[in-house]
Amino acid sequence: MNRVLLAMLAGLLVSTAAHAETVSVAVAANFTKVAEQLAPIFRAETGHDVVYSFGATGQLYTQATQGAPFEVFLSADDVRPTKSIEDGIGVDGTVFTYAIGALALYSTSLDLSDGKAVLEGGDFEKIAIADPETAPYGRAATEALAALGLTEAVTPKLVTGENITQTLQFIESGNAELGFTAASQVVGKSSVWLVPADLYEPIRQDAVLLKTGEVNPAALAYIDFLKSDVAVAVIEAAGYVVE
């Protein structure tokens, strides 16, 4: 009897493994930590595996249009997922907002309890920002500076990161005394000023299923997983808003 049960269990495990798939997900750099937290939960919930590619939204999208084998795209904006449908690489009807981000000013050496005053005072040599051409958080930072009337004063001091992760590295390494990051990257850190939301356009982060993943069960499962209560709880705990 025991041998029969063991044989049945072994068969079940083989069957499960045989049906497990892997999904390739392109992820905006600001969402790196959260995506990494979600990966083991996704595996436990679905039995599927996930492989991530992190980077600036614009760069990832360009790679997708040039044939990169991404199957799901987690953007840092709500423009490119919609554009993916227009460009024929995204699956119509699959775009949704998985998170709404917030912009933060962060420093390891300056007191940012009044970040606006620090920016206006200009008593710093370098301020880091993600490339506004490819990174939505960089664009939001330029919008905030413009709204504060500080573009001209701050521009000579800008250090531009390829993406929001590199921007954070500039700040934490001391290459810039302060800089604009995603609020989710600095949860729990000191000397953080949350930039007022009325200074920049809302950072709606949309996801889309790409046509390369249309018939991959793991890709379909990942899209559903992002909408689940367990995933939403992790996303909100990281400082994002989920509608």
C-alpha positions in Angstrom: 0.0 0.0 0.0 2.8 2.4 0.9 4.5 1.6 -2.3 1.3 2.4 -4.2 0.9 5.7 -2.4 4.5 6.6 -3.1 4.1 5.8 -6.7 1.0 7.9 -6.9 2.8 10.8 -5.2 5.8 10.5 -7.5 3.5 10.5 -10.5 1.8 13.6 -9.2 5.1 15.4 -8.7 6.2 14.5 -12.2 2.9 15.7 -13.7 3.1 19.0 -11.8 6.7 19.6 -12.9 5.8 18.7 -16.5 3.1 21.4 -16.5 5.3 24.1 -14.8 6.4 26.9 -17.1 8.6 29.9 -16.9 7.5 33.5 -17.7 9.9 36.2 -18.8 8.9 39.6 -17.3 10.3 43.0 -18.1 10.1 45.2 -15.0 10.6 48.9 -14.5 13.6 49.5 -12.3 11.6 51.2 -9.5 9.6 48.0 -9.0 12.7 45.8 -8.5 12.4 45.0 -4.8 8.7 44.3 -5.0 9.1 42.1 -8.0 11.8 40.1 -6.2 9.5 39.8 -3.2 6.6 38.6 -5.4 8.6 35.9 -7.2 8.7 33.2 -4.5 5.0 33.8 -3.7 4.1 33.4 -7.4 6.0 30.1 -7.5 4.3 28.9 -4.4 0.8 30.0 -5.6 1.1 28.7 -9.2 3.9 26.3 -9.5 5.3 28.4 -12.4 8.7 30.2 -12.4 9.5 33.7 -13.3 12.6 35.4 -14.7 13.0 39.1 -14.5 14.7 41.7 -16.6 15.0 45.1 -14.9 15.7 48.4 -16.5 14.4 51.8 -17.5 10.9 51.6 -19.0 11.9 53.2 -22.3 14.9 50.9 -22.7 12.8 47.8 -21.9 10.1 48.8 -24.4 12.7 49.4 -27.1 14.1 46.0 -26.5 10.6 44.5 -26.6 10.0 46.1 -30.0 13.3 44.7 -31.3 12.5 41.1 -30.4 13.5 40.7 -26.8 11.7 37.6 -25.5 9.7 39.4 -22.8 6.2 37.9 -22.2 4.9 40.4 -19.7 5.8 44.0 -19.4 5.5 45.9 -16.1 6.0 49.6 -17.1 6.6 52.6 -14.9 4.1 54.6 -16.9 0.7 54.1 -18.6 1.9 55.1 -22.0 4.0 52.3 -23.3 1.7 49.4 -22.4 -1.1 51.1 -24.4 1.4 51.8 -27.2 2.4 48.1 -27.3 -1.1 47.4 -28.5 -0.8 50.0 -31.2 2.6 48.7 -32.2 1.3 45.1 -32.4 3.4 43.5 -29.7 0.8 43.7 -26.8 -2.4 41.7 -26.4 -5.5 43.9 -26.6 -7.6 44.0 -23.5 -4.8 43.0 -21.1 -3.5 46.5 -20.0 -4.2 47.4 -16.4 -2.7 49.6 -13.6 -0.8 47.4 -11.1 0.5 50.3 -9.0 0.6 54.1 -8.7 3.9 55.4 -7.6 5.1 58.3 -5.6 8.2 60.5 -6.1 10.6 61.1 -3.2 13.7 63.3 -2.6 16.3 61.3 -0.7 19.7 62.0 0.9 22.1 60.2 3.1 23.8 63.4 4.3 21.3 66.3 4.2 18.3 67.0 6.4 15.3 66.8 4.1 12.6 67.5 6.6 11.8 70.5 4.4 12.9 69.2 1.0 11.4 72.2 -0.8 13.6 74.6 1.2 16.7 72.5 0.6 16.0 72.5 -3.2 15.4 76.3 -3.2 18.5 76.9 -1.0 20.7 75.1 -3.5 23.4 74.3 -1.0 24.5 71.2 -2.7 26.8 70.4 -5.6 25.1 67.4 -7.3 21.5 66.2 -7.4 20.7 62.8 -9.0 17.8 62.2 -11.3 16.8 59.3 -13.6 16.9 60.0 -17.4 13.6 61.7 -18.0 13.6 60.4 -21.6 13.4 56.8 -20.6 12.4 56.8 -16.9 9.0 58.0 -15.8 10.3 58.9 -12.3 12.9 61.1 -14.0 10.2 62.8 -16.0 8.2 63.3 -12.8 11.3 64.9 -11.1 11.7 67.4 -14.0 8.0 68.2 -13.7 8.4 68.9 -10.0 11.5 71.0 -10.5 9.6 73.0 -13.1 6.6 73.4 -10.9 8.9 74.8 -8.2 10.5 77.2 -10.7 13.9 75.6 -10.1 14.8 74.1 -13.5 17.3 76.7 -14.5 19.0 76.8 -11.1 19.3 73.0 -10.7 20.1 71.9 -14.2 23.9 72.5 -14.0 24.0 70.3 -10.9 22.1 67.3 -12.3 23.7 63.8 -12.4 21.6 61.6 -14.6 21.1 57.9 -13.9 20.3 55.4 -16.7 17.4 54.3 -14.5 16.0 54.8 -11.1 18.1 52.1 -9.6 21.3 53.7 -10.8 20.0 57.1 -9.5 19.6 55.6 -6.1 23.2 54.3 -6.3 24.5 57.7 -7.1 22.9 59.0 -3.9 23.9 56.2 -1.6 27.5 56.2 -2.9 27.8 60.0 -2.3 28.2 60.9 -6.0 25.3 63.2 -5.4 24.2 64.7 -2.1 20.6 64.1 -2.8 18.3 62.9 -5.6 14.8 62.0 -6.8 13.8 58.4 -6.4 10.7 56.3 -6.2 9.2 56.4 -2.7 9.1 52.6 -2.7 12.9 52.5 -2.9 13.4 54.4 0.3 10.6 53.0 2.5 12.0 53.0 6.1 15.0 55.2 5.4 15.6 58.5 7.1 16.0 61.9 5.4 13.2 61.4 2.8 10.9 64.1 1.5 7.8 62.9 -0.3 7.3 65.3 -3.2 3.8 66.7 -3.1 1.7 64.9 -5.7 0.4 68.1 -7.2 3.9 68.9 -8.5 3.9 66.1 -11.1 1.6 64.0 -13.2 0.4 60.8 -11.5 2.8 57.9 -12.0 0.4 55.2 -13.1 2.3 52.0 -13.7 0.6 49.7 -16.2 1.2 46.1 -17.0 0.5 44.3 -20.3 0.6 40.8 -21.6 2.9 40.7 -24.7 2.0 38.5 -27.7 5.1 36.4 -27.1 3.4 35.2 -23.9 -0.1 34.8 -25.2 0.0 31.0 -25.1 2.3 30.6 -22.1 0.3 29.5 -19.1 2.9 31.0 -16.8 2.5 34.4 -18.4 -1.3 34.3 -18.1 -0.9 33.2 -14.5 1.5 36.1 -13.7 -1.0 38.6 -15.0 -3.7 37.1 -12.8 -1.3 36.8 -9.9 -0.5 40.6 -10.0 -4.2 41.3 -9.4 -4.6 38.9 -6.5 -5.0 40.0 -2.9 -1.7 38.6 -1.8 0.2 40.4 -4.5 -1.7 43.7 -3.9 -0.8 43.5 -0.2 2.9 43.2 -1.0 2.7 46.1 -3.5 0.9 48.4 -1.1 3.3 47.6 1.8 6.1 48.8 -0.5 4.6 52.3 -0.7 2.5 52.1 -3.8 -1.2 52.7 -4.2 -3.4 50.0 -5.9 -6.8 51.1 -7.1 
